[in-house]
């Protein structure tokens, strides 16, 4: 899964107008070894992770429910000549505890935010003699980060168990969620178990994204409107759903073979997490074949009440 360290330059953390982004250094020979995923089931083996985007709130809904944020991993599939986007829905319920592994990433964005703020204040002091005050939310978030006990890891794993709690997903062929959009250019996989984060972590990410200022001009950089940088939800689309009846995890396969274990959850096996919703009907679209395949207007059925 790669050997990139969270604070190193091989992971470039960026606060952009409509998202928090991590750009991975591209592979040059064997090293460095960026995070990668085995997509052998769709016609190719390891694909390197290109970048991570975090949007607030989520850009996909499940049964009309919109989650607090969405973290999207982008890969390029050389056989299908398409991007593959693996999407994790982030959920910040009132009683959720701190997600320690996610906090490592949030802290790196906080460093970028703090650096921009310090540079802005220094420039304002030089030009006007006045030092602008930080927002109350920003002060609270920064203080909470300093006081929280953190466990530093040498390598940040995008598929750590604090993030990946399922290997199953909803899939569809769609577009990017921002210009140039590029219709039917992305193979989306929306993972069916959300990532739990605390409400403080959500507030911290909101502050970093919404209140960031340009380090030179001090202008606010965010394009958020009413607490959102996500694109509006579009109409319902056709999708397919992969479940345990289709395949089991590598861990379970190693223990019990391709068909999995008779008792799939328990000692020495993957911890079970309830999916967002159980799928009881047939899919409205099949997975894409090789080479790349664009569904026609007549294939599948629209799912009116379960947009993705």
PyMOL commands that set and color helices and strands:
alter all, ss='L'
color gray80, all
select helices_A, chain A and resi 40-42+100-128+136-147+199-211+250-256
alter helices_A, ss='H'
color red, helices_A
select strands_A, chain A and resi 11-16+19-24+36-38+46-48+51-55+61-62+65-66+69-77+82-91+169-174+186-191+195-196+240-241
alter strands_A, ss='S'
color yellow, strands_A
deselect
rebuild
show_as cartoon
